[in-house]
Amino acid sequence: MVSAALYPFALLVQCDTHGARLEVFGEMLEEEEARLRAKLALQSLFSSASAPGGEATEEAEVEGTEDADGKKSDDAGGSESA
């Protein structure tokens, strides 16, 4: 998976001209924008499905959860103060 993430950058290095690098970079930006749009769509889909009445709440949009002491823990299991 790491090699797939590095491949576009390897293409940038291999380009012979500035114009070719700009074209590859533009494609990289378009792919990243599409990825982020899909991520946002999935997050909004699942946050709206988990809220009562099907509406997203502000708490559902925030990543992680808070315990009774007000400490926020992320998905990785770590915790930080709120």
N, CA, C and O atoms as a Tinker XYZ file with bonds, in Angstrom:
   328  protein
     1  N      0.822000   -1.194000    0.000000    73     2
     2  CA     0.000000    0.000000    0.000000    64     1     3
     3  C      0.871000    1.264000    0.000000    63     2     4     5
     4  O      0.519000    2.271000   -0.615000    81     3
     5  N      1.994000    1.197000    0.688000    73     3     6
     6  CA     2.879000    2.360000    0.741000    64     5     7
     7  C      3.426000    2.675000   -0.641000    63     6     8     9
     8  O      3.533000    3.843000   -1.014000    81     7
     9  N      3.778000    1.634000   -1.413000    73     7    10
    10  CA     4.318000    1.872000   -2.744000    64     9    11
    11  C      3.290000    2.549000   -3.643000    63    10    12    13
    12  O      3.654000    3.358000   -4.497000    81    11
    13  N      2.005000    2.228000   -3.463000    73    11    14
    14  CA     0.948000    2.873000   -4.251000    64    13    15
    15  C      0.845000    4.353000   -3.901000    63    14    16    17
    16  O      0.549000    5.176000   -4.767000    81    15
    17  N      1.088000    4.692000   -2.646000    73    15    18
    18  CA     1.025000    6.093000   -2.225000    64    17    19
    19  C      2.231000    6.875000   -2.728000    63    18    20    21
    20  O      2.125000    8.076000   -2.975000    81    19
    21  N      3.373000    6.217000   -2.884000    73    19    22
    22  CA     4.591000    6.887000   -3.337000    64    21    23
    23  C      4.708000    6.949000   -4.852000    63    22    24    25
    24  O      5.486000    7.749000   -5.373000    81    23
    25  N      3.961000    6.131000   -5.564000    73    23    26
    26  CA     4.082000    6.049000   -7.012000    64    25    27
    27  C      3.868000    7.388000   -7.715000    63    26    28    29
    28  O      4.661000    7.722000   -8.594000    81    27
    29  N      2.844000    8.171000   -7.379000    73    27    30
    30  CA     2.676000    9.458000   -8.059000    64    29    31
    31  C      3.868000   10.393000   -7.864000    63    30    32    33
    32  O      4.213000   11.154000   -8.768000    81    31
    33  N      4.490000   10.340000   -6.702000    73    31    34
    34  CA     5.653000   11.191000   -6.448000    64    33    35
    35  C      6.854000   10.720000   -7.262000    63    34    36    37
    36  O      7.671000   11.532000   -7.694000    81    35
    37  N      6.959000    9.415000   -7.468000    73    35    38
    38  CA     8.012000    8.889000   -8.321000    64    37    39
    39  C      7.806000    9.363000   -9.757000    63    38    40    41
    40  O      8.775000    9.640000  -10.465000    81    39
    41  N      6.549000    9.458000  -10.187000    73    39    42
    42  CA     6.257000    9.972000  -11.527000    64    41    43
    43  C      6.705000   11.422000  -11.667000    63    42    44    45
    44  O      7.213000   11.826000  -12.714000    81    43
    45  N      6.514000   12.205000  -10.601000    73    43    46
    46  CA     6.949000   13.604000  -10.647000    64    45    47
    47  C      8.453000   13.699000  -10.889000    63    46    48    49
    48  O      8.907000   14.531000  -11.674000    81    47
    49  N      9.211000   12.860000  -10.226000    73    47    50
    50  CA    10.664000   12.889000  -10.354000    64    49    51
    51  C     11.096000   12.456000  -11.758000    63    50    52    53
    52  O     12.099000   12.934000  -12.287000    81    51
    53  N     10.333000   11.560000  -12.339000    73    51    54
    54  CA    10.704000   11.015000  -13.639000    64    53    55
    55  C     10.299000   11.905000  -14.809000    63    54    56    57
    56  O     10.743000   11.669000  -15.933000    81    55
    57  N      9.475000   12.916000  -14.579000    73    55    58
    58  CA     9.045000   13.802000  -15.659000    64    57    59
    59  C     10.231000   14.616000  -16.185000    63    58    60    61
    60  O     11.082000   15.072000  -15.421000    81    59
    61  N     10.262000   14.782000  -17.503000    73    59    62
    62  CA    11.367000   15.504000  -18.136000    64    61    63
    63  C     11.166000   17.014000  -18.151000    63    62    64    65
    64  O     12.141000   17.766000  -18.154000    81    63
    65  N      9.917000   17.465000  -18.161000    73    63    66
    66  CA     9.663000   18.906000  -18.277000    64    65    67
    67  C      8.795000   19.395000  -17.128000    63    66    68    69
    68  O      8.105000   18.621000  -16.464000    81    67
    69  N      8.852000   20.681000  -16.921000    73    67    70
    70  CA     8.028000   21.316000  -15.886000    64    69    71
    71  C      6.544000   21.129000  -16.207000    63    70    72    73
    72  O      5.739000   20.866000  -15.313000    81    71
    73  N      6.194000   21.265000  -17.471000    73    71    74
    74  CA     4.801000   21.086000  -17.889000    64    73    75
    75  C      4.279000   19.695000  -17.583000    63    74    76    77
    76  O      3.137000   19.530000  -17.156000    81    75
    77  N      5.124000   18.692000  -17.805000    73    75    78
    78  CA     4.728000   17.315000  -17.509000    64    77    79
    79  C      4.536000   17.127000  -16.003000    63    78    80    81
    80  O      3.607000   16.445000  -15.571000    81    79
    81  N      5.421000   17.735000  -15.207000    73    79    82
    82  CA     5.275000   17.655000  -13.744000    64    81    83
    83  C      3.980000   18.328000  -13.289000    63    82    84    85
    84  O      3.291000   17.820000  -12.405000    81    83
    85  N      3.652000   19.471000  -13.894000    73    83    86
    86  CA     2.401000   20.152000  -13.540000    64    85    87
    87  C      1.188000   19.292000  -13.883000    63    86    88    89
    88  O      0.215000   19.257000  -13.130000    81    87
    89  N      1.246000   18.613000  -15.000000    73    87    90
    90  CA     0.136000   17.740000  -15.398000    64    89    91
    91  C     -0.040000   16.591000  -14.410000    63    90    92    93
    92  O     -1.158000   16.295000  -13.989000    81    91
    93  N      1.061000   15.946000  -14.043000    73    91    94
    94  CA     1.001000   14.842000  -13.073000    64    93    95
    95  C      0.516000   15.359000  -11.722000    63    94    96    97
    96  O     -0.311000   14.722000  -11.069000    81    95
    97  N      1.030000   16.511000  -11.306000    73    95    98
    98  CA     0.624000   17.085000  -10.022000    64    97    99
    99  C     -0.861000   17.441000  -10.028000    63    98   100   101
   100  O     -1.555000   17.224000   -9.035000    81    99
   101  N     -1.345000   17.983000  -11.132000    73    99   102
   102  CA    -2.772000   18.299000  -11.250000    64   101   103
   103  C     -3.635000   17.054000  -11.119000    63   102   104   105
   104  O     -4.682000   17.082000  -10.473000    81   103
   105  N     -3.194000   15.963000  -11.732000    73   103   106
   106  CA    -3.923000   14.698000  -11.605000    64   105   107
   107  C     -3.910000   14.197000  -10.160000    63   106   108   109
   108  O     -4.903000   13.658000   -9.670000    81   107
   109  N     -2.772000   14.382000   -9.486000    73   107   110
   110  CA    -2.677000   13.982000   -8.080000    64   109   111
   111  C     -3.670000   14.781000   -7.238000    63   110   112   113
   112  O     -4.335000   14.229000   -6.362000    81   111
   113  N     -3.765000   16.081000   -7.509000    73   111   114
   114  CA    -4.699000   16.926000   -6.761000    64   113   115
   115  C     -6.148000   16.510000   -7.010000    63   114   116   117
   116  O     -6.952000   16.461000   -6.079000    81   115
   117  N     -6.476000   16.214000   -8.257000    73   115   118
   118  CA    -7.841000   15.780000   -8.580000    64   117   119
   119  C     -8.190000   14.475000   -7.866000    63   118   120   121
   120  O     -9.295000   14.329000   -7.343000    81   119
   121  N     -7.251000   13.529000   -7.843000    73   119   122
   122  CA    -7.486000   12.265000   -7.155000    64   121   123
   123  C     -7.656000   12.469000   -5.663000    63   122   124   125
   124  O     -8.517000   11.843000   -5.045000    81   123
   125  N     -6.843000   13.343000   -5.074000    73   123   126
   126  CA    -6.952000   13.614000   -3.637000    64   125   127
   127  C     -8.268000   14.309000   -3.318000    63   126   128   129
   128  O     -8.901000   14.010000   -2.305000    81   127
   129  N     -8.682000   15.234000   -4.175000    73   127   130
   130  CA    -9.961000   15.916000   -3.972000    64   129   131
   131  C    -11.114000   14.916000   -4.025000    63   130   132   133
   132  O    -12.031000   14.982000   -3.207000    81   131
   133  N    -11.069000   13.997000   -4.979000    73   131   134
   134  CA   -12.116000   12.977000   -5.085000    64   133   135
   135  C    -12.115000   12.078000   -3.843000    63   134   136   137
   136  O    -13.175000   11.711000   -3.337000    81   135
   137  N    -10.920000   11.729000   -3.358000    73   135   138
   138  CA   -10.821000   10.892000   -2.165000    64   137   139
   139  C    -11.409000   11.591000   -0.947000    63   138   140   141
   140  O    -12.136000   10.986000   -0.160000    81   139
   141  N    -11.083000   12.878000   -0.803000    73   139   142
   142  CA   -11.592000   13.632000    0.344000    64   141   143
   143  C    -13.100000   13.851000    0.255000    63   142   144   145
   144  O    -13.788000   13.823000    1.275000    81   143
   145  N    -13.619000   14.068000   -0.951000    73   143   146
   146  CA   -15.073000   14.200000   -1.126000    64   145   147
   147  C    -15.783000   12.904000   -0.756000    63   146   148   149
   148  O    -16.829000   12.933000   -0.107000    81   147
   149  N    -15.221000   11.769000   -1.164000    73   147   150
   150  CA   -15.812000   10.480000   -0.817000    64   149   151
   151  C    -15.772000   10.255000    0.692000    63   150   152   153
   152  O    -16.736000    9.764000    1.279000    81   151
   153  N    -14.655000   10.617000    1.314000    73   151   154
   154  CA   -14.526000   10.468000    2.770000    64   153   155
   155  C    -15.566000   11.321000    3.484000    63   154   156   157
   156  O    -16.214000   10.856000    4.421000    81   155
   157  N    -15.727000   12.559000    3.048000    73   155   158
   158  CA   -16.709000   13.450000    3.653000    64   157   159
   159  C    -18.130000   12.931000    3.458000    63   158   160   161
   160  O    -18.952000   13.000000    4.372000    81   159
   161  N    -18.414000   12.414000    2.275000    73   159   162
   162  CA   -19.746000   11.862000    2.005000    64   161   163
   163  C    -20.040000   10.672000    2.914000    63   162   164   165
   164  O    -21.141000   10.550000    3.451000    81   163
   165  N    -19.046000    9.793000    3.085000    73   163   166
   166  CA   -19.238000    8.641000    3.966000    64   165   167
   167  C    -19.407000    9.075000    5.418000    63   166   168   169
   168  O    -20.252000    8.538000    6.134000    81   167
   169  N    -18.605000   10.047000    5.853000    73   167   170
   170  CA   -18.733000   10.531000    7.228000    64   169   171
   171  C    -20.108000   11.138000    7.463000    63   170   172   173
   172  O    -20.729000   10.876000    8.493000    81   171
   173  N    -20.591000   11.939000    6.528000    73   171   174
   174  CA   -21.903000   12.561000    6.711000    64   173   175
   175  C    -23.010000   11.521000    6.637000    63   174   176   177
   176  O    -24.022000   11.644000    7.327000    81   175
   177  N    -22.829000   10.496000    5.806000    73   175   178
   178  CA   -23.823000    9.431000    5.695000    64   177   179
   179  C    -23.954000    8.691000    7.011000    63   178   180   181
   180  O    -25.062000    8.464000    7.496000    81   179
   181  N    -22.818000    8.311000    7.591000    73   179   182
   182  CA   -22.869000    7.535000    8.823000    64   181   183
   183  C    -23.185000    8.394000   10.043000    63   182   184   185
   184  O    -23.810000    7.904000   10.984000    81   183
   185  N    -22.777000    9.649000   10.054000    73   183   186
   186  CA   -23.120000   10.493000   11.201000    64   185   187
   187  C    -24.602000   10.834000   11.184000    63   186   188   189
   188  O    -25.212000   10.941000   12.247000    81   187
   189  N    -25.197000   11.006000   10.014000    73   187   190
   190  CA   -26.630000   11.308000    9.955000    64   189   191
   191  C    -27.451000   10.066000   10.260000    63   190   192   193
   192  O    -28.566000   10.178000   10.769000    81   191
   193  N    -26.924000    8.887000    9.960000    73   191   194
   194  CA   -27.639000    7.656000   10.251000    64   193   195
   195  C    -27.633000    7.355000   11.746000    63   194   196   197
   196  O    -28.551000    6.706000   12.247000    81   195
   197  N    -26.604000    7.820000   12.469000    73   195   198
   198  CA   -26.512000    7.517000   13.889000    64   197   199
   199  C    -27.254000    8.518000   14.766000    63   198   200   201
   200  O    -27.493000    8.241000   15.941000    81   199
   201  N    -27.624000    9.676000   14.222000    73   199   202
   202  CA   -28.311000   10.696000   14.999000    64   201   203
   203  C    -29.803000   10.379000   15.054000    63   202   204   205
   204  O    -30.346000    9.818000   14.103000    81   203
   205  N    -30.483000   10.734000   16.170000    73   203   206
   206  CA   -31.921000   10.516000   16.259000    64   205   207
   207  C    -32.643000   11.328000   15.184000    63   206   208   209
   208  O    -32.336000   12.500000   14.963000    81   207
   209  N    -33.581000   10.705000   14.537000    73   207   210
   210  CA   -34.342000   11.396000   13.510000    64   209   211
   211  C    -33.594000   11.517000   12.203000    63   210   212   213
   212  O    -34.087000   12.154000   11.272000    81   211
   213  N    -32.417000   10.923000   12.104000    73   211   214
   214  CA   -31.655000   10.945000   10.868000    64   213   215
   215  C    -30.912000   12.235000   10.604000    63   214   216   217
   216  O    -30.348000   12.407000    9.523000    81   215
   217  N    -30.896000   13.156000   11.570000    73   215   218
   218  CA   -30.185000   14.422000   11.381000    64   217   219
   219  C    -28.835000   14.363000   12.080000    63   218   220   221
   220  O    -28.719000   13.827000   13.182000    81   219
   221  N    -27.825000   14.915000   11.437000    73   219   222
   222  CA   -26.490000   14.939000   12.020000    64   221   223
   223  C    -26.451000   15.946000   13.156000    63   222   224   225
   224  O    -27.034000   17.027000   13.071000    81   223
   225  N    -25.757000   15.576000   14.215000    73   223   226
   226  CA   -25.565000   16.505000   15.317000    64   225   227
   227  C    -24.127000   16.966000   15.318000    63   226   228   229
   228  O    -23.271000   16.343000   14.690000    81   227
   229  N    -23.855000   18.047000   16.014000    73   227   230
   230  CA   -22.483000   18.559000   16.074000    64   229   231
   231  C    -21.564000   17.533000   16.711000    63   230   232   233
   232  O    -20.415000   17.388000   16.295000    81   231
   233  N    -22.062000   16.814000   17.724000    73   231   234
   234  CA   -21.251000   15.818000   18.397000    64   233   235
   235  C    -20.916000   14.661000   17.471000    63   234   236   237
   236  O    -19.829000   14.093000   17.575000    81   235
   237  N    -21.817000   14.297000   16.568000    73   235   238
   238  CA   -21.585000   13.189000   15.657000    64   237   239
   239  C    -20.542000   13.542000   14.613000    63   238   240   241
   240  O    -19.897000   12.653000   14.058000    81   239
   241  N    -20.366000   14.832000   14.337000    73   239   242
   242  CA   -19.401000   15.252000   13.336000    64   241   243
   243  C    -17.990000   15.315000   13.873000    63   242   244   245
   244  O    -17.036000   15.362000   13.097000    81   243
   245  N    -17.833000   15.317000   15.209000    73   243   246
   246  CA   -16.518000   15.409000   15.832000    64   245   247
   247  C    -15.953000   14.010000   15.964000    63   246   248   249
   248  O    -16.635000   13.093000   16.420000    81   247
   249  N    -14.690000   13.851000   15.559000    73   247   250
   250  CA   -14.051000   12.549000   15.622000    64   249   251
   251  C    -13.658000   12.247000   17.053000    63   250   252   253
   252  O    -13.132000   13.113000   17.752000    81   251
   253  N    -13.909000   11.025000   17.493000    73   251   254
   254  CA   -13.545000   10.617000   18.844000    64   253   255
   255  C    -14.726000   10.719000   19.789000    63   254   256   257
   256  O    -15.815000   11.146000   19.404000    81   255
   257  N    -14.493000   10.320000   21.038000    73   255   258
   258  CA   -15.541000   10.349000   22.046000    64   257   259
   259  C    -14.988000   10.948000   23.323000    63   258   260   261
   260  O    -13.774000   11.012000   23.518000    81   259
   261  N    -15.879000   11.382000   24.185000    73   259   262
   262  CA   -15.476000   11.908000   25.492000    64   261   263
   263  C    -15.944000   10.950000   26.568000    63   262   264   265
   264  O    -17.032000   10.381000   26.476000    81   263
   265  N    -15.110000   10.770000   27.602000    73   263   266
   266  CA   -15.526000    9.950000   28.717000    64   265   267
   267  C    -16.178000   10.834000   29.781000    63   266   268   269
   268  O    -16.349000   12.034000   29.568000    81   267
   269  N    -16.535000   10.259000   30.907000    73   267   270
   270  CA   -17.239000   10.991000   31.956000    64   269   271
   271  C    -16.399000   12.119000   32.542000    63   270   272   273
   272  O    -16.958000   13.087000   33.058000    81   271
   273  N    -15.066000   12.024000   32.477000    73   271   274
   274  CA   -14.185000   13.052000   33.015000    64   273   275
   275  C    -13.965000   14.197000   32.037000    63   274   276   277
   276  O    -13.267000   15.157000   32.364000    81   275
   277  N    -14.550000   14.115000   30.835000    73   275   278
   278  CA   -14.371000   15.167000   29.852000    64   277   279
   279  C    -13.125000   15.002000   29.010000    63   278   280   281
   280  O    -12.764000   15.901000   28.251000    81   279
   281  N    -12.459000   13.855000   29.136000    73   279   282
   282  CA   -11.266000   13.606000   28.331000    64   281   283
   283  C    -11.697000   13.031000   26.990000    63   282   284   285
   284  O    -12.539000   12.136000   26.914000    81   283
   285  N    -11.104000   13.562000   25.952000    73   283   286
   286  CA   -11.448000   13.112000   24.608000    64   285   287
   287  C    -10.477000   12.027000   24.181000    63   286   288   289
   288  O     -9.263000   12.198000   24.285000    81   287
   289  N    -11.010000   10.907000   23.700000    73   287   290
   290  CA   -10.147000    9.836000   23.209000    64   289   291
   291  C    -10.388000    9.671000   21.718000    63   290   292   293
   292  O    -11.529000    9.711000   21.256000    81   291
   293  N     -9.304000    9.485000   20.964000    73   291   294
   294  CA    -9.438000    9.328000   19.524000    64   293   295
   295  C     -9.658000    7.862000   19.191000    63   294   296   297
   296  O     -9.717000    7.011000   20.078000    81   295
   297  N     -9.780000    7.577000   17.891000    73   295   298
   298  CA   -10.049000    6.226000   17.446000    64   297   299
   299  C     -8.898000    5.272000   17.737000    63   298   300   301
   300  O     -9.115000    4.064000   17.828000    81   299
   301  N     -7.669000    5.791000   17.886000    73   299   302
   302  CA    -6.505000    4.954000   18.110000    64   301   303
   303  C     -6.401000    4.486000   19.560000    63   302   304   305
   304  O     -5.538000    3.669000   19.883000    81   303
   305  N     -7.266000    4.992000   20.432000    73   303   306
   306  CA    -7.259000    4.545000   21.807000    64   305   307
   307  C     -6.524000    5.479000   22.738000    63   306   308   309
   308  O     -6.587000    5.292000   23.954000    81   307
   309  N     -5.835000    6.467000   22.228000    73   307   310
   310  CA    -5.148000    7.440000   23.069000    64   309   311
   311  C     -6.141000    8.420000   23.646000    63   310   312   313
   312  O     -7.301000    8.452000   23.234000    81   311
   313  N     -5.692000    9.225000   24.600000    73   311   314
   314  CA    -6.603000   10.221000   25.152000    64   313   315
   315  C     -5.847000   11.523000   25.332000    63   314   316   317
   316  O     -4.633000   11.549000   25.529000    81   315
   317  N     -6.614000   12.603000   25.257000    73   315   318
   318  CA    -6.067000   13.925000   25.472000    64   317   319
   319  C     -7.122000   14.741000   26.205000    63   318   320   321
   320  O     -8.311000   14.433000   26.118000    81   319
   321  N     -6.712000   15.753000   26.909000    73   319   322
   322  CA    -7.682000   16.550000   27.660000    64   321   323
   323  C     -8.452000   17.440000   26.719000    63   322   324   325
   324  O     -7.935000   17.886000   25.695000    81   323
   325  N     -9.712000   17.696000   27.085000    73   323   326
   326  CA   -10.593000   18.486000   26.219000    64   325   327
   327  C    -10.373000   19.948000   26.336000    63   326   328
   328  O    -11.045000   20.729000   25.664000    81   327
